[in-house]
Amino acid sequence: MTAISAAKLARLAVEALPDADKVAFDAPAYADRQTVTEVRWDPGTALAVAGHICQYWGINAATSRLTVEHRRGFVVTMRYEVWHGTYRLAVGEHEEGPAIVDLCGHTDCVEPAPAGPGSRCCQHFADPVRDGQERTHWARIAAEAWRSEHPTGGEEKVRLDNARNALVLGALAAGMRPTDLHRATGIARTTIDRIQAPQPEPAWEGHPLDGPA
């Protein structure tokens, strides 16, 4: 049976650069182990996919067998199964470059993985878990990932706020209108206005011996 791995995909891509237009490889279809599907990618796409798998799917994934779960138009879903989970990756090719998205580990789901490769989207939080894991494992790691991306306090929130403020002020200084900046970033207009013209802290009024509340 023909086998493809991230390591082999990277080798094919490097060998194809810079002359070949496409990297062609065969991969077993997930649903039918006897069916072999040909995939043709730009060498840059193949190299990006191999790099993503090696970086995010764990050490052993680099040389592990990949299968093709689906082909929908120009989007190919690659799949890697291991004892502790299922990893799925949607790959689309665009003129500006490849689009690579880790998908929910539930077969046939097209939602992104909310907490890294193999995690489950909100529709599949009740999927089975490994022995020893809590029944709410998928929901908990998704909630923790949400918190890390949307901190409500602490140094991380300060860092993200500073980065957001620098972006807003830089865009406005370059002549971007607040309305266009809101549409491009999703940052609320009230937030943009507050960053553009911050209000001074209200002065405390009271008896000098009382101290601030």
N, C-alpha and C positions, 0 to 999 in steps of 0.2 A: 504494500500500500504506500502510495506517495505520502511523504510527510513534509511539513514546513514548520519551521520554528522562527523565533525572532532572530536568533543568531544566523540562520541560513538566509533569512530575508535581508538582513543587513549586508551579508556577503554578496548576495545577488545585486543589491542596490549599488554597492561600492564598485563592483565589477562593471556595472552598466554605465556609471558616470565616466566621462561627460558625454559620451557619444550616443548611447542608446536612448530612444524616445520612451520606451516602456520596459518595465520589469514584469515578466510573465512567470507565474508559478502555479503549480497545481496544489490544491488542498482538499482533503476529504470533506464531504458534506456532513454536517452534524447529524442530521436525521437518518442518513443512509450511509453506513460505513463503506459501502462498496462504490459509491458515487464520488468521482473526482471532479472538482470544479476548477476551471482556470480563472485566475484573477490577473488583471493587467493594470499596473499602477505606474505612474511617473516614478523614476528612481528616488526623487526627493520624498514622495509620499511613502514609499516602502521603507526608506531610512528613518523617517519620522515615526512610523508605526513601530518599527523594531526598537527604536530608542525609547518610545513611550512604554512599551511592554517591559523592557529591561529596567527602566527607572521605577515604574509604579507597580508592577505585578509581582515583585519579589525575585530573589536570586535564581531560584530553580526555573522560573518561567522562561528565561532566556533560551533554554535549549529544549523546552517542552513542546509537544505536538499541538499545533493549532488546527482548528477546523473552521469551516465556513458555515455559519448558522443560517444566514439569509443574504440575498442580494435583492435590494429594492432600488431599481433605477441605478444611479451611480453610487449608491451607498452599500458598502459591504460590512456585514457584521461578523467579526472574528470571535472565536470562543476558545477558552482554555479551561479545562476541568481538572481539579485537584481534590484531594480528600477533604480539604477544609473549606471548599467553596467553588463557585463558578464565576469566572471572569469573562466579561463580554465587552467588545469594543466596536463602535460604529465608525467607519472610515468613509468620508466623502471627499471627492476631489473638486476643487474650485480653481479658478484662474489665479486667485490671490494666494493659493496654497491649500494644503490638506486640512480638513476638519476632523479632529479625532476626539471622540467622546466616550468615556467609560459609561456603560449602560448598567442599569439595574441587573442584578444577578439572576433574576427570574426569567426563564426562557420565554422568548417572544416579546418581552416588554421593551418598549421603545423609550422609556423614561430614563433620564440620566441617573447614574449612581450618586446618591446624596452624600455619602461618607466614604468615598474612595472606591477602588475596584472591588467588585463582589458584593457591595452593600445593596440593600433593597430600598426601592422607592416607597412612598407612603401607601401605595396600593398593595404592597406585598410585605408589610411589616410582620404579618402573621406567618410568613414562610417558615419552614422547619429550621431549627438551629442545631449546632453540634452538641454532643453530649457535654454536660457541664455548664452550658451557657443558659442565661436566663431566657424565658419565653419572650421577653420584650427586647431581646438583644438588638434586632434590626432597628426598632424604634429608638432605642437609647443611643446607639452610635450616630444615627441621623440627627437626633436632637443635640448631641454633643458637637457634631460638625457644624450645625446651624449656629450654636453659641460661639464657636471659634471664628466664624465668619461675620457674626453680628454681635460683638461683645457689647455689653451694656455698662461696663465699668472697667476700671483698672488701666494699666499701662497700654494694653493692646487697643483699647478704645481711644485713648489719647493719641496713639500713633496713627490709627486709621483716620481720626478726625483731622489731625494735622495734614495728612496726605490729601484728604478730601478738600480741606480749606486751601491748600496750595494749588490744587488743580483748579478750583473755582476762581481764585484770585488771578492765576496765570491766564486762564481763558478769558476772563473779563478784561484784563489788561491788554490782551491781544485783539480786543474788539468784538468778542463774541457776545451776542445779546443774551441776557438772562433766560429769556424764553427758549432760545435755541439750546442753551446749555442744559436747561431742565429736560428738554426732549432727548438730548444726546446721552445724558447721564442717569436720568430718573431721579436726580436730587430735587427735592421739593423747592418750589419757588420761594417759599418763606425761609427755607434754610439758606438758599443762595443770597437772598436779601440780607439775612442776618450776618452772613460771612462778609458780604460786601460793605455793610455799614453796621458794625457791631455796636450794641448799646452799652453805655457805661453801667457798671454795677450801681444799683440804687444806694443812695447815701442812707446810713442808719440814723434814725431820729429817735431820741429818747433821753433819758436822764444819764449823764456821763458816768454815774456810779453803777448803773445797771449792767453795762456792757451789752454787746450784741446778743440777740437771742440765739 
